[in-house]
């Protein structure tokens, strides 16, 4: 295990008010992490508020140098961090390494992007007047992140937020607390002044609620479930804090008869079963025209046969466990509902057993066919390695099926027909759309976010990140009278 953080007690004794951090592949206890009390959360917000007064005026080049050192420190410690991430979250070591590299890219991109945090000069309609806009930081910002990407998601939020001149109170997920505290420690090692980036630990109902409902918190950036995001929006709105919530997804991939099926199959390995399906952008529904349904199913089943499930630390493993017993039970519950409601189980659908699996939370990659949109597995976010195939007769029917979902995060279409591809882009009700690219593909220089039950407030990333974490102000100057 990587070097422990100062907030972590690795004694093998149970203590009150601690997070028991468990490896989902082995059920071994990684450490006991003290929870923050409500009083500690309040004091942390107070510290961040005081630090804001100085940090907001910190020279931009000095902020950028801190983040450059931060990226270098992560790069140097990347293997230890990848091991920690795999032990806490369960994803494979290769997936962990990729996530860390993506986090470094987010730091480097947003530390430069803030240099373009520009307003604009606009012609006044009065003689002797100059009019322009500028952008200013908001103050203390709460950043609440999930366990599935405990490095990259915090970094793509923290970097633009802090570079914009705000201070942060960061609450990582309770399944990955050591990874969260490690990020903050590396940032402080890079030279971040005291209390600019702070970390609190605990569950959402106590620590999370006390954080987002505090009137000193001016904005909340959240990633997680629709249920929790809706609650956060309600609590934060009581004191008029801004909210940016990236929430659930039930993402569809449409496959037309002229699609490159080899490309599709290659992309589905990561899109449907990467990180054990535990990502909001995962492909959950495969909407296929009837003429090619049999061939697509054959390819998908062959793909599933070649997935090696196991401890993410082991060589050759391509899919790790799900994060907890509760998550495993939930996924198996949805699988049973799918069978009960008439979907035909074609692969997987069970908890893996044997010496390699018995102490962990492993579920076989699962494929259903003959799924319809009135089934629970077609509507609810399962957040596991479950792919449902829905047959359709026409392109028009495919669009109708995609838009029947209450979610609207990501979608994709595989086709060589440019007319249909662009028609799909225009009509589909999702915040992100892909053509011959899987639903989980994102790039940080572009906005990221969903519509309908998938998002509240403006999207993340790209220029949207700066816009959310800053206030636009208008200035009028009379220089002649």
Number of C-alpha atoms within 10 A of each C-alpha: 9 13 9 16 17 11 16 18 16 15 11 11 10 11 13 8 13 17 21 20 23 22 27 27 28 17 15 13 17 21 23 24 24 19 19 20 16 17 11 14 22 17 12 21 26 16 19 26 23 16 21 23 14 12 25 20 10 13 10 16 12 13 18 20 15 20 24 17 17 25 22 15 16 21 15 11 13 17 16 15 23 25 21 24 30 24 29 26 28 33 33 30 25 18 21 28 20 13 19 24 17 19 25 23 18 26 25 18 18 30 25 18 18 21 13 11 16 13 14 11 13 11 11 13 9 9 11 11 14 17 16 15 14 15 18 19 25 22 27 29 31 27 26 26 26 20 23 25 21 26 27 22 22 24 21 24 25 25 21 30 30 27 30 30 27 28 31 29 27 26 27 27 23 20 24 27 28 26 24 25 24 20 20 18 19 18 21 18 14 19 15 22 14 12 21 24 24 22 21 25 27 23 17 17 9 13 21 23 16 16 29 31 21 18 16 18 26 22 26 26 27 26 22 20 19 20 11 17 25 16 13 24 23 16 19 22 16 12 15 15 22 20 26 25 28 28 26 29 33 27 28 33 30 26 27 26 18 11 17 14 19 10 13 22 16 14 18 23 20 21 26 29 25 23 28 29 26 24 23 25 24 33 31 32 26 27 26 25 21 17 14 16 20 13 11 21 18 10 16 21 16 12 15 18 12 10 17 15 22 25 28 26 18 12 12 14 17 24 29 31 30 27 27 20 14 11 16 20 14 15 23 19 13 19 24 16 15 22 16 11 15 14 23 16 18 13 18 19 23 16 17 19 14 7 8 14 18 14 15 28 27 28 27 22 27 21 23 25 20 12 24 20 14 10 16 16 26 25 18 16 21 25 23 29 28 29 25 26 25 24 24 22 11 14 18 11 14 24 21 14 21 25 16 14 20 17 26 28 28 31 31 28 28 24 20 15 12 10 9 16 18 12 11 22 18 10 11 20 24 24 19 23 22 19 19 19 18 28 28 22 16 15 12 19 16 14 18 21 23 26 22 17 21 25 27 20 16 20 22 26 24 19 19 17 27 24 21 25 28 22 12 13 11 13 10 11 11 11 9 8 6
